[in-house]
């Protein structure tokens, strides 16, 4: 009887080991969509009649929707690294003067690190962060056809619970994004002569939902059974 209990114990332990939702060598791809709300600071300089640049700062709010995809490789049973791309469309309203609706889009490319705090069968709780590059393009879409471009950095901290059904699963992500664009320029040289946009930055809250799929199996480990005394 005792021998049976020991055998059952090792069989159960092996099953649980191979049923982990994340492990070393796992490859997980995910696709997500969501929304971000930013508190923004917009800094620019205006040249007056005496050719003196006057600093001006405006605070505002901005919102965007996005589509993102990424891939993570397990370096440890609780730690993984990956790459991610995120494409954003900012919410815009029609200009009351020009009657045109401007468009603003950005793209973020980043590396991320994940700590898998809970990795039990069918559930994976992730704490992580992103860091990377971001590019912004704004178009006025009016008769002036002004285009504003800039590059900068993107970062975020997040919590990301995931549910698995075998290899396939669903996830929710709640995060705090930070974006910073420096030295923005326009396609209009006359504007650049007297209106210098120096910085646009934002921080806020984001939420997304998505799906993920886990590739590569956990390598089985040999279990040495010990004869009962």
C-alpha positions, 0 to 999 in steps of 0.5 A: 500500500505504501508503495502505491502512495509513493508511486501516486505521489510521483505521478501527481508531481510529474503531472503538475510540473508539466501542467504549468501555465508558463515554464522555461522554454515556453514560447507565447504569442499574444494579440491584444486591443484596448484603449489608453487615456493620457494626461498630456503636457504640450510644450512649444516656443513662439517667436515674437516680433523681437525674435525672442522665443517665448516658452508656453506649456499647455496641459490637456487629455488625450485618448487612443485605441490600439492593436498590439502583438508580441512574443515572449520566450521563457528563460526561467519558470517565472521569468520571460523576455519578449518583443512587442509592437503596438499601433495607436490611433488617437481620438480626434474631434472636428476642428470648429474653424476648418471643419476638418477632422485631424488624425494622429497615429503612433507606433511603439516598438519595445522589449518587455520583461515578465515576472510570472508570479503565479503559474498554476494549471490554466492560470498565469499572473504576470507582473511586467514592464515595457521599454522602447521606441515610439513614432508619432504622425499628426495630420491636420487634414485641412487646406494647409495640410500640416503634418507634424512628426516626432520620435521618442520613448514609450514605457509601461508597467502592468499587471496581466492575468491570463487564463488558459484552455490547454495551449490557448487562452484569454488575457486582461491587461491593466497598465500605466503608459508613459510616452515622451516625444522631443523635437517635433517638426512640421512639413511647413518651414514657415511655421518652423520659423516662428512656432517651435514645438519642443515636447509632447509627453503623456502618462495615464492608464490603459486597459486591453483584452486579448488572446494568447497561444503557447508553443513548445512543450515542457521537457519531461524530467526523469523521476527516480523512484525510491523503493519503500523501506 
